[in-house]
Amino acid sequence: MDVSKIRIVTPAVTNTRINAKIRPMFKEMKSYDKALYSAAETAIAQSLKVRKDERVCIVTNPLEDVYQISAALYDACLDLGAQPVLLVQPVKSQLDFAAKEVIGAIGSGPDVFISISAEKIGKDEEAQKNPYTHESKSFDHVFDYLIDGKKTLRAFWSPSVTKEIFIQSVPIDYEVLKRRSLAIKKVMDEAVELRVTSPRGTDCSIGIRGRRGQMDNGDYSSPGDGGNLPAGETFISPANGTTSGTIVFDGSISLYQGEIIIKEPIVVKVENGFAVSMEGGREADQLRATLEKSSATAREFEKQGKLKEGLGEVYAKNAWNIGELGIGLNPKATVIGNMLQDEKVFKTCHIAIGSNYDDDANALTHLDGLIHNPTITAVFEDGSEAVIMKNGELETD
């Protein structure tokens, strides 16, 4: 697949007198308030550091909250002299494909990409069948190829965001966040294992030899940078096949469509990097059903030609993979049953089941589960240890 051949032609209104008349009417139609614009301005000017004449592609859905956030971001780009384009597509779940026009817009090579989605942006149907490759790594989405492979794009994405979340948790002190996230990353980069325990019964070991910590610190100002807004976590992909023990999710958790607050803790047994059983109440049944659906859909996608031959079983198996450990660092975030914000909450960590962020354990889903008040200990090659978090309190700052 040759991205250089994809072009999006957008009609432009060049008459400044016409623009002067249209824009006030457009702003009134979008009807967002000053607080939302202020948060959008923070995202555009401080996080992305958008510059004059840069091309910015914003993708959203036709629902009030995400559309109004996107409209405020669009105007913040205009006010900086950038060239934004706003695309609206239907709502997409973790297992849906993005509109071809959206994939084409990303492939056209904007400087900046922003996804403000009620759920997800959607998968890249063509790249699932014929993945991109760059320096021996494979990418099943054009977005991942451009930001993680070629590193020509910078971006942020806010799945399931609301106006309340955006206004509350985006305007924070990003210098403090960068300092804290970097301190944790340095420990992760030197460690070979992480041990996680919690008051509700989590007790697992996660191998991270050869992995590197990643920072969702809100600084997305250089090509290849990207993450969530609201920002606020340091995370790492476990080395494949190394996680073992018990994970007890007791905060909130992602499912096939959206997230839920956990009332009865979900107890997940893990062996050789994969979830092998889960117990609890209704929430445990919902998680198991989501994982089974992810596996079944992967096999069906291969039969339909939506996954390259042989990948159906790989994706099906990896639906049960332990794909991430992340530590929440946003001081304004609270647990509300929306993982975009929940996974950033102080005194929590999250562990994901499904795909990882090193692109060597692909799956159709990535399901984050929250753990309250964890103790996280890093183990180094020589056997020495360092406590990153103790009973939810940061020891590394």
Legacy VTK file of the C-alpha trace (Angstrom):
# vtk DataFile Version 3.0
C-alpha trace
ASCII
DATASET POLYDATA
POINTS 397 float
0.000 0.000 0.000
1.606 3.278 -1.114
0.546 6.132 1.191
2.166 8.683 -1.140
-0.562 7.991 -3.708
-3.413 8.837 -1.321
-4.628 12.392 -1.711
-7.538 14.233 -0.136
-8.786 17.261 -2.034
-10.710 19.690 0.157
-12.549 22.675 -1.360
-11.352 25.938 0.151
-13.088 29.270 0.539
-10.389 31.801 -0.284
-12.455 34.992 -0.268
-11.653 36.615 3.075
-14.870 38.670 2.999
-16.928 35.479 2.696
-14.917 33.837 5.511
-15.506 36.851 7.727
-19.275 36.408 7.337
-19.383 32.628 7.614
-17.185 32.084 10.648
-19.334 33.940 13.228
-22.399 31.971 12.076
-20.408 28.720 12.292
-19.295 29.515 15.842
-22.873 30.217 16.901
-24.007 26.912 15.397
-21.329 25.047 17.363
-22.409 26.757 20.609
-19.495 25.845 22.875
-18.583 27.949 25.924
-15.437 29.834 26.949
-14.230 27.095 29.283
-14.267 24.552 26.464
-12.448 26.906 24.104
-9.830 27.576 26.813
-9.198 23.833 27.228
-9.026 23.433 23.442
-6.543 26.304 23.234
-4.390 24.551 25.852
-4.469 21.357 23.778
-3.566 23.100 20.518
-1.055 25.679 21.749
0.614 23.933 24.713
0.311 20.208 24.013
0.557 20.009 20.209
2.233 23.430 19.765
0.489 23.865 16.417
2.162 26.422 14.174
1.023 28.736 11.418
0.106 27.002 8.129
0.354 23.474 9.564
-2.245 21.016 8.259
-4.434 19.648 11.045
-6.923 16.804 10.526
-9.655 16.455 13.182
-11.988 13.427 13.134
-15.134 13.250 15.245
-18.730 11.956 15.383
-22.101 13.738 15.017
-22.795 13.797 18.768
-22.983 16.957 20.852
-20.011 16.613 23.219
-17.391 15.297 20.807
-18.561 17.586 17.999
-18.411 20.698 20.172
-14.943 19.783 21.483
-13.800 19.282 17.891
-15.312 22.598 16.850
-13.454 24.399 19.643
-10.208 22.682 18.574
-10.906 23.684 14.961
-11.286 27.336 15.965
-8.188 27.239 18.183
-6.237 26.016 15.141
-7.643 28.814 12.976
-6.712 31.397 15.593
-3.091 30.215 15.387
-3.094 30.478 11.610
-3.113 26.717 10.975
-5.134 24.924 8.277
-7.609 22.600 10.020
-10.014 20.167 8.356
-12.896 18.645 10.337
-14.262 15.201 9.331
-17.386 13.639 10.836
-18.019 9.872 10.682
-20.492 7.542 12.443
-19.574 6.246 15.916
-17.134 3.300 15.783
-16.546 0.573 18.385
-13.316 -1.348 19.018
-14.312 -3.880 16.362
-15.558 -1.488 13.649
-13.719 -0.130 10.617
-13.155 3.586 10.142
-14.711 5.295 7.134
-12.459 5.026 4.097
-12.469 8.827 3.847
-10.985 9.046 7.337
-8.238 6.551 6.505
-7.535 8.497 3.325
-7.326 11.782 5.221
-4.773 10.359 7.643
-2.823 8.855 4.756
-2.686 12.224 2.992
-0.001 13.253 5.478
-1.249 16.076 7.728
1.225 17.543 10.209
-1.185 16.934 13.086
-4.002 14.441 13.624
-6.684 14.642 16.334
-9.328 12.013 17.098
-12.240 13.164 19.266
-14.421 10.056 19.240
-17.487 8.971 21.176
-15.901 5.502 21.205
-13.012 4.724 18.816
-11.696 6.032 15.517
-12.101 2.608 13.873
-9.765 0.065 12.325
-7.987 0.346 8.982
-9.661 -2.330 6.844
-7.087 -2.341 4.034
-4.075 -2.361 6.375
-5.579 -5.264 8.355
-5.396 -7.297 5.141
-2.112 -5.825 3.885
-0.169 -4.343 6.804
2.339 -1.546 6.374
5.957 -2.329 7.149
8.740 -0.034 8.300
12.177 -1.185 9.426
10.940 -4.778 9.892
7.935 -3.708 12.017
4.376 -4.348 10.865
1.473 -1.883 11.300
-2.200 -2.708 10.778
-3.333 0.944 10.737
-2.074 3.863 8.627
-2.108 6.065 11.726
0.285 3.744 13.608
2.460 3.505 10.506
2.846 7.288 10.249
3.266 8.087 13.951
5.207 5.054 15.232
6.862 3.869 12.027
7.775 6.786 9.758
7.294 9.329 12.590
5.977 12.036 10.272
2.834 12.726 12.298
2.068 14.028 15.780
-1.297 13.557 17.391
-3.598 13.170 20.310
-6.708 11.019 20.628
-9.539 11.167 23.147
-11.812 8.111 22.901
-15.133 8.468 24.793
-14.289 12.024 25.824
-16.953 14.371 27.197
-16.956 18.149 27.549
-16.775 17.759 31.334
-13.681 15.553 31.123
-11.987 17.820 28.592
-12.611 20.998 30.604
-11.668 19.398 33.946
-8.589 17.347 33.085
-6.845 18.967 30.096
-5.778 22.284 31.699
-3.110 21.003 34.134
0.549 21.770 34.947
2.301 19.861 32.169
5.788 20.587 33.516
4.995 18.727 36.750
3.426 15.896 34.762
6.501 15.612 32.520
8.815 15.473 35.550
6.834 12.722 37.270
6.323 10.622 34.149
10.005 10.835 33.217
11.102 9.750 36.698
8.950 6.609 36.442
10.091 5.899 32.886
13.755 5.986 33.943
13.092 3.315 36.580
11.122 1.153 34.131
13.850 1.434 31.487
16.471 0.021 33.855
14.306 -2.715 35.406
13.787 -6.294 34.190
10.596 -6.984 36.156
7.724 -5.202 37.863
5.819 -6.676 40.807
2.294 -5.405 41.442
0.250 -6.007 44.593
-2.915 -4.390 45.919
-5.127 -4.505 49.043
-7.862 -6.396 47.133
-5.535 -9.263 46.181
-3.517 -8.373 43.077
-0.189 -10.210 43.177
1.549 -10.553 39.835
4.963 -10.273 38.228
5.490 -8.625 34.839
8.683 -9.135 32.862
9.888 -6.002 31.063
13.386 -6.985 29.937
14.081 -5.209 26.645
11.010 -2.986 26.936
10.998 0.772 27.448
8.561 2.908 29.382
6.344 5.275 27.425
5.041 8.628 28.620
1.587 10.044 28.039
2.720 13.407 29.400
0.827 15.794 27.136
3.898 16.916 25.164
2.991 16.027 21.591
4.981 18.765 19.895
7.386 16.738 17.713
6.766 14.305 14.823
6.256 10.813 16.218
4.791 12.125 19.495
1.256 11.252 20.498
-1.055 10.214 23.304
-4.281 10.955 25.092
-5.797 14.212 26.199
-6.441 14.334 29.024
-2.897 13.085 29.519
-1.306 11.642 32.621
0.306 8.223 32.712
3.555 6.351 32.265
3.096 2.870 30.831
4.975 -0.098 29.444
4.269 -3.218 27.381
5.151 -6.436 29.233
7.642 -8.692 27.502
5.473 -11.266 25.744
4.755 -14.396 27.742
6.226 -13.132 31.022
3.273 -11.991 33.154
2.015 -14.411 35.796
-0.032 -14.333 38.984
-3.335 -12.763 39.995
-4.832 -9.455 38.908
-7.807 -8.038 40.798
-9.587 -5.231 38.975
-11.565 -3.098 41.443
-12.040 0.293 39.792
-13.446 0.376 36.276
-12.840 -1.676 33.145
-13.175 -1.418 29.370
-15.566 -3.733 27.572
-16.616 -4.227 23.950
-18.701 -1.069 24.008
-17.635 1.431 26.641
-16.567 1.093 30.258
-18.217 0.152 33.539
-17.579 0.810 37.227
-16.720 -2.486 38.918
-18.985 -3.337 41.861
-17.686 -6.847 42.526
-13.915 -7.190 41.918
-12.835 -9.226 38.892
-10.170 -11.801 39.753
-8.059 -12.736 36.720
-5.540 -15.578 36.793
-2.593 -15.117 34.427
-0.132 -17.701 33.148
2.717 -17.190 30.677
1.446 -13.780 29.648
-2.224 -14.679 29.057
-5.421 -14.418 31.101
-6.581 -17.999 31.670
-9.578 -17.500 33.977
-11.685 -14.784 35.563
-14.010 -14.900 38.534
-16.388 -12.474 40.192
-19.888 -11.326 39.491
-21.622 -9.907 36.468
-18.619 -7.776 35.544
-16.376 -10.846 35.251
-18.929 -12.449 32.933
-18.999 -9.299 30.798
-15.212 -9.215 30.528
-15.062 -12.892 29.556
-17.785 -12.366 26.945
-15.884 -9.407 25.469
-12.677 -11.427 25.169
-14.533 -14.340 23.585
-16.171 -11.947 21.114
-12.789 -10.424 20.268
-11.328 -13.870 19.552
-14.331 -15.020 17.512
-14.375 -11.795 15.492
-10.683 -12.150 14.658
-11.259 -15.627 13.229
-14.298 -14.374 11.303
-12.321 -11.430 9.915
-9.771 -13.846 8.453
-12.532 -15.886 6.824
-13.954 -12.694 5.311
-10.547 -11.567 4.057
-10.438 -8.646 6.517
-7.336 -10.111 8.157
-4.376 -11.534 6.299
-4.372 -15.341 6.116
-2.927 -16.817 9.284
-3.501 -13.723 11.423
-6.987 -14.687 12.604
-5.687 -17.178 15.142
-2.856 -14.848 16.190
-5.293 -12.014 16.921
-7.695 -14.449 18.607
-4.991 -15.670 20.994
-3.712 -12.170 21.724
-7.164 -11.034 22.796
-6.194 -12.684 26.126
-2.656 -11.250 26.210
-1.507 -8.986 29.046
-0.604 -5.939 26.978
0.099 -3.012 29.312
0.850 -1.763 32.799
0.188 1.961 33.294
0.394 4.334 36.268
-2.053 7.260 36.612
-0.564 10.744 37.076
-3.242 13.379 36.330
-4.067 15.323 39.547
-7.484 16.503 38.273
-8.748 13.132 37.045
-11.386 11.154 38.963
-12.857 7.673 38.465
-16.158 8.086 36.625
-16.466 4.935 34.494
-14.743 6.469 31.475
-11.324 4.905 30.882
-9.928 7.908 29.035
-9.951 9.693 32.390
-10.007 6.757 34.820
-6.618 5.379 33.760
-5.007 8.769 34.533
-6.245 8.922 38.157
-3.691 9.269 40.958
-3.296 6.323 43.357
-4.221 3.827 40.636
-2.593 1.669 38.029
-4.184 -0.160 35.124
-3.404 -3.417 33.394
-4.702 -4.077 29.894
-5.779 -7.356 28.338
-5.278 -7.494 24.567
-2.956 -5.724 22.153
0.226 -4.043 23.365
2.029 -0.843 22.434
5.170 -2.450 21.017
3.241 -3.833 18.027
4.353 -7.421 18.577
1.126 -8.717 20.133
-1.672 -7.527 17.881
-5.319 -8.049 18.805
-8.628 -6.462 17.870
-9.171 -5.154 21.399
-7.259 -3.491 24.238
-9.204 -3.578 27.520
-7.872 -1.503 30.423
-8.773 -2.453 33.980
-8.210 -0.184 36.988
-6.574 -1.211 40.287
-6.826 1.037 43.368
-3.932 1.745 45.773
-1.351 -0.591 44.220
2.213 -1.171 45.324
4.548 -1.393 42.334
8.138 -2.538 42.788
10.835 -2.533 40.109
13.383 -5.361 40.129
16.760 -4.809 38.463
19.231 -7.184 36.827
21.396 -7.403 39.973
18.401 -8.291 42.160
18.081 -4.862 43.761
14.670 -3.215 43.982
13.045 0.218 43.876
9.476 1.028 44.930
7.687 3.178 42.339
4.369 3.346 44.191
3.397 2.184 47.682
-0.276 1.748 48.540
-1.124 4.239 45.810
1.394 6.895 46.852
4.219 7.768 44.456
7.665 6.955 45.794
9.365 8.072 42.558
8.831 11.772 41.796
LINES 1 398
397 0 1 2 3 4 5 6 7 8 9 10 11 12 13 14 15 16 17 18 19 20 21 22 23 24 25 26 27 28 29 30 31 32 33 34 35 36 37 38 39 40 41 42 43 44 45 46 47 48 49 50 51 52 53 54 55 56 57 58 59 60 61 62 63 64 65 66 67 68 69 70 71 72 73 74 75 76 77 78 79 80 81 82 83 84 85 86 87 88 89 90 91 92 93 94 95 96 97 98 99 100 101 102 103 104 105 106 107 108 109 110 111 112 113 114 115 116 117 118 119 120 121 122 123 124 125 126 127 128 129 130 131 132 133 134 135 136 137 138 139 140 141 142 143 144 145 146 147 148 149 150 151 152 153 154 155 156 157 158 159 160 161 162 163 164 165 166 167 168 169 170 171 172 173 174 175 176 177 178 179 180 181 182 183 184 185 186 187 188 189 190 191 192 193 194 195 196 197 198 199 200 201 202 203 204 205 206 207 208 209 210 211 212 213 214 215 216 217 218 219 220 221 222 223 224 225 226 227 228 229 230 231 232 233 234 235 236 237 238 239 240 241 242 243 244 245 246 247 248 249 250 251 252 253 254 255 256 257 258 259 260 261 262 263 264 265 266 267 268 269 270 271 272 273 274 275 276 277 278 279 280 281 282 283 284 285 286 287 288 289 290 291 292 293 294 295 296 297 298 299 300 301 302 303 304 305 306 307 308 309 310 311 312 313 314 315 316 317 318 319 320 321 322 323 324 325 326 327 328 329 330 331 332 333 334 335 336 337 338 339 340 341 342 343 344 345 346 347 348 349 350 351 352 353 354 355 356 357 358 359 360 361 362 363 364 365 366 367 368 369 370 371 372 373 374 375 376 377 378 379 380 381 382 383 384 385 386 387 388 389 390 391 392 393 394 395 396
